């Protein structure tokens, strides 16, 4: 068990040391992607998909391994079991982050803007999101119509009530 913990820390520290030696290229932020490539609704949806998958899904899956490693220090039997369970999640998170990387996002956006071409999976996701957004828009319109009708009814009731009150005032 001590060897497993030692091995885990050596790997974590070596990855950390090697990553400091490289100077990473600065990636565009979400707003920079939107400003530069967000010409239409589909491009914005593509950017949203990539950032959501990369940031929420990928990092979320990867966060369990460090947590289980810290539990291993406190309670080794429980932590070792958690590490066995969370290791595949960590690998899945790495794959997700690689699949939705900045490089692939740039390539996808450039392909879409030049040729209007998307992969079949991405087309399905974009269509689904557009359909959901349209349904939400329709629901908002219905609620706005309903609210305006309620206001109109309220105003009409107040006017009728004021007429009734004035009609019963003795002269």
C-alpha positions in Angstrom: 0.0 0.0 0.0 2.9 2.4 0.8 4.4 1.6 -2.5 1.1 2.5 -4.3 0.9 5.8 -2.5 4.6 6.5 -3.2 4.2 5.5 -6.8 1.2 7.8 -7.2 3.0 10.8 -5.7 6.1 10.3 -7.9 3.9 10.2 -11.0 2.0 13.3 -9.9 5.2 15.3 -9.1 7.0 14.2 -12.3 4.0 15.2 -14.4 3.9 18.5 -12.6 7.7 19.1 -13.1 7.7 18.2 -16.8 4.7 20.4 -17.5 6.5 23.5 -16.0 9.4 23.1 -18.4 7.2 23.5 -21.5 5.9 26.9 -22.4 2.4 26.3 -23.5 0.8 28.2 -26.3 -1.9 30.5 -25.1 -5.4 29.4 -26.1 -8.3 31.7 -26.9 -10.8 32.3 -24.2 -14.5 31.7 -24.7 -15.3 35.3 -25.5 -12.4 35.5 -27.9 -13.8 32.4 -29.8 -17.2 34.0 -29.8 -15.9 37.4 -31.1 -13.6 35.8 -33.7 -15.7 32.8 -35.0 -19.2 33.4 -33.6 -20.7 34.7 -36.9 -23.9 32.6 -36.8 -26.0 30.5 -34.5 -24.3 27.2 -35.4 -20.8 28.5 -34.8 -21.8 29.7 -31.3 -23.4 26.4 -30.6 -20.2 24.5 -31.6 -18.2 26.8 -29.3 -20.6 26.1 -26.5 -20.5 22.4 -27.0 -16.7 22.2 -27.0 -16.3 24.4 -23.9 -19.1 22.6 -22.0 -17.7 19.2 -22.7 -14.1 20.2 -22.1 -14.6 22.2 -18.9 -17.5 20.5 -17.2 -17.4 16.9 -18.3 -13.7 16.4 -18.7 -12.5 18.2 -15.5 -15.4 16.8 -13.6 -14.4 13.2 -14.4 -10.8 13.9 -13.7 -11.4 15.5 -10.3 -12.2 12.2 -8.6 -8.7 10.7 -8.7 -7.0 13.5 -6.7 -9.8 13.3 -4.1 -9.4 9.5 -3.8 -5.7 9.9 -3.5 -6.1 12.3 -0.6 -8.5 9.8 1.1 -5.9 7.1 0.6 -3.6 9.1 2.9 -6.2 9.2 5.6 -7.8 5.8 5.2 -5.7 3.5 3.0 -8.2 0.6 2.5 -11.0 2.9 1.5 -8.8 5.2 -0.6 -7.3 2.3 -2.5 -10.8 1.1 -3.5 -11.8 4.6 -4.5 -8.6 5.0 -6.6 -9.4 1.7 -8.4 -12.9 3.1 -9.2 -11.8 6.6 -10.1 -8.9 5.7 -12.3 -11.1 4.8 -15.3 -13.0 8.0 -14.8 -9.8 9.9 -14.9 -8.8 8.2 -18.1 -12.3 9.0 -19.6 -11.8 12.6 -18.6 -8.5 12.8 -20.4 -10.1 11.3 -23.5 -12.9 13.8 -23.3 -10.5 16.7 -22.9 -8.5 15.5 -25.9 -11.6 15.0 -28.0 -12.8 18.5 -27.3 -9.4 20.3 -27.4 -8.8 23.9 -28.6 -7.0 22.6 -31.6 -10.0 20.5 -32.7 -12.3 23.4 -32.0 -10.3 25.7 -34.2 -10.2 23.0 -37.0 -14.0 22.4 -36.7 -14.8 26.1 -36.8 -12.6 26.8 -39.7 -14.0 23.8 -41.7 -17.5 24.9 -40.9 -16.9 28.5 -42.0 -15.1 27.6 -45.1 -17.1 24.5 -46.3 -20.2 24.4 -44.1 -19.2 20.9 -43.2 -19.7 19.2 -39.8 -19.2 15.7 -38.6 -22.4 13.6 -38.2 -22.1 13.5 -34.4 -21.6 17.2 -34.1 -24.5 17.8 -36.6 -26.8 15.8 -34.3 -25.7 17.7 -31.2 -26.1 21.1 -32.9 -29.6 20.2 -34.3 -30.7 18.9 -30.9 -29.5 22.1 -29.1 -31.2 24.3 -31.8 -34.4 22.3 -31.4 -34.3 22.7 -27.6 -33.6 26.5 -27.9 -36.5 26.9 -30.3 -38.8 25.1 -27.8 -37.6 27.3 -25.0 -38.2 30.4 -27.2 -41.7 29.2 -28.0 -42.5 28.6 -24.3 -41.2 32.1 -23.4 -43.5 33.6 -26.1 -46.4 31.7 -24.7 -45.6 32.9 -21.2 -45.3 36.5 -22.4 -48.7 36.2 -24.1 -50.2 34.8 -21.0 -48.7 37.5 -18.8 -50.0 40.2 -21.2 -53.5 38.7 -21.1 -53.4 38.6 -17.3 -52.5 42.2 -17.2 -55.2 43.1 -19.7 -57.8 41.2 -17.6 -56.6 42.8 -14.4 -56.8 46.3 -16.0 -60.3 45.6 -17.4 -61.5 44.3 -14.0 -60.2 47.4 -12.2 -62.0 49.7 -14.7 -65.2 47.7 -14.3 -64.9 47.8 -10.5 -64.3 51.6 -10.6 -67.5 52.0 -12.8 -69.5 49.9 -10.4 -68.3 51.9 -7.4 -69.0 55.2 -9.1 -72.5 53.9 -10.2 -73.5 53.2 -6.6 -72.5 56.5 -5.1 -75.6 58.4 -4.0 -76.2 61.8 -5.5 
